[in-house]
Amino acid sequence: MQVTTLLRRLRWAGAAALVVFAASAQGAELNVGANVGNVPWEFQDASGKIVGFEVDLMREVGKRLGSEVKFVNIPFAGLFAAVQSGQIDAAVSSITITPKRLESVSFAQPYYDSDQSLTVKADSGITGLSGMAGKTVGVDTGSTGDIWVTAHMAETKIASVSKYEGLQPAMLDLSAGRIDGYISDIPALLYYVKDKPQFKVVERIKTGEQYSVMFAKDAPLAAKVNDAISAMKKDGTMASIYKAWFGADPESGLATVTVMDMPKP
């Protein structure tokens, strides 16, 4: 084979490889960590399929980025190390944006406004935080509910704290009387108890939280997902996802329908 012919073939092979690489990158799998069991954000339905608000959100984001989304079940407290180490590309699980977290990870713009809440057994006689003095409360490990309870132990006079990896085990313990109350995100609890009269959300705890998708610090993917979320807010897709899971249109001015900047430290 002549040298010139060989060079031409090598150049062609190199160009073809670049095309294949570009196509592969465009359709790359997007690994999203989530604490599955976090109703209504990400949980398994009766058939075992992973469903939820943030599942729909990330599948739509993946579609717009040309990537297939794969969900990886990781306990909430493990999501932070998982994105930082590159084990996953992004994480969802009603994760609150906080100044402390922004020191070590990045977030896309928020898409949900929330607060914490206290849920108890309906026949417990507890009507609010004032009734938790001397009692045991459950929280999700590493969550903003966990942080809030730790900061307000003296004020609330809560006697002890039990930590869980998700709503389901906490509610099982609440039902069995192993804890007296459960403090976690209000949308998840309102959704969970709506057909369970044995439980009651007795107090909203104002924290002004906003949820978003979490990434490794300064990951380029964060800006791409942020742009996709902006487009979803503008074309009504985000509002449709909200209505599908909460049964009503989001109020104007909320993070669900308002395009916002990416949060900065």
Buried (B, 14 or more C-beta within 10 A) or exposed (E): EEEEEEEEEEEEEEEEEEEEEEEEEEEBEBBBBBBBBBBBBBBBEEEEEBBBBBBBBBBBBBEBBEBEBEBBEBBBBBBBEBBBEEBBBBBBBBBBBBEEBBEEBBBBBBBBBBBBBBBBBBEBEBEEBEBBEEBBBBBBBBBBBBBBBEEBEEEBEBEEBBBBBBBBBBBEBBEEEEBBBBBBBBBBBBBBBEEEEEBBBBBBBEBEBBBBBBBBEEBEBBBBBBBBBBBBBEEEBBBBBBBEBBEEEBEEEBBBBBBBEBBEE
